[in-house]
Amino acid sequence: MMENSQVERRLLVCQNRTCRKQGSAKVLAAFESSEVSNIQVEKSGCLGQCGNGPMVLILPEEVWYSRVFPQQISTILEENFLGRITVK
């Protein structure tokens, strides 16, 4: 695990009740299994977008993704971390 001083960006995956019912645990697991340098993947509480989940938020840029499925993880990583990823 990286120290906070080494983490450039954070990727939050909502794990609140509505998002979990919509499959956010699988989305979180897919992000956690990807190897991305300088990003901290974290589960979060409610991101205030109930009904649009599973929700993903990339910080500090504040890039939002709604209705995320595990199959979309590679695309999201490529869009936001191009040149810095190795996806298993």
Secondary structure, 3 states (H helix, E strand, C coil): CCCHHHCCEEEEEECCHHHHHCCHHHHHHHHHCCEECCEEEEEECCCCCCCCCCCEEEECCCEEECCCCHHHHHHHHHHHHCCCEECC
